[in-house]
């Protein structure tokens, strides 16, 4: 079975939102996204791709599959911090 993360607790959801908010202050999404323009149907923007890489490192070199499985939570936290 794949190394799927456990369901998010309210604490982990809050921690994820806080981490993304801090990451946004350090790495401007508009600046990163401007380096690699994307089409209107793009799901994984350059900024989000960088965050997925950071997420992998923060979670003991989690697999890309694990990071992408967290995409709905990450996208929700990312959009709520805009």
C-alpha positions in Angstrom: 0.0 0.0 0.0 1.2 3.5 -0.8 2.6 5.7 2.0 -0.6 7.8 2.2 -0.7 10.4 4.9 -3.2 10.1 7.7 -6.4 12.2 7.6 -5.8 15.8 8.6 -6.5 16.8 12.1 -7.6 20.3 12.8 -4.1 20.9 14.3 -2.3 19.6 11.3 -4.6 21.6 9.0 -3.8 24.8 11.0 -0.1 24.0 10.9 -0.2 23.4 7.2 -2.0 26.7 6.6 0.5 28.5 8.9 3.5 26.9 7.0 2.1 28.0 3.7 1.4 31.5 4.9 5.0 31.8 6.1 6.3 30.3 2.8 4.3 32.9 0.9 6.1 35.7 2.9 9.4 34.2 2.0 8.8 33.2 -1.6 6.4 35.5 -3.5 4.0 33.3 -5.6 3.6 36.0 -8.3 7.4 36.3 -8.7 7.9 32.5 -8.9 4.9 32.0 -11.3 6.2 34.8 -13.5 9.4 32.9 -14.1 7.5 30.1 -15.8 4.3 31.4 -17.4 1.5 28.9 -17.5 -1.7 28.4 -19.4 -5.2 29.1 -17.9 -5.8 25.4 -17.2 -2.6 24.9 -15.2 -3.1 23.0 -11.9 0.5 22.8 -10.6 1.8 26.3 -10.9 5.6 26.9 -10.4 5.0 28.2 -6.9 2.9 25.2 -6.0 5.5 22.9 -7.4 8.2 24.5 -5.3 5.9 24.1 -2.2 5.4 20.4 -3.0 9.2 20.0 -3.0 9.4 21.8 0.3 6.6 19.6 1.7 8.5 16.5 0.7 11.6 17.7 2.7 9.5 18.7 5.7 8.0 15.3 5.8 11.2 13.2 5.9 11.7 13.0 2.2 8.1 12.0 1.5 7.5 10.6 -1.9 6.1 12.8 -4.6 3.0 10.6 -4.5 2.5 11.5 -0.9 3.0 15.2 -1.6 0.6 15.1 -4.5 -1.9 13.2 -2.3 -1.8 16.2 0.0 -2.5 18.6 -3.0 -6.2 19.2 -2.1 -5.3 20.3 1.4 -2.3 22.3 0.1 -4.4 24.0 -2.6 -7.1 24.8 -0.1 -4.6 26.3 2.4 -2.9 28.2 -0.5 -6.1 29.7 -1.8 -7.3 30.7 1.7 -4.1 32.6 2.3 -4.3 34.8 -0.8 
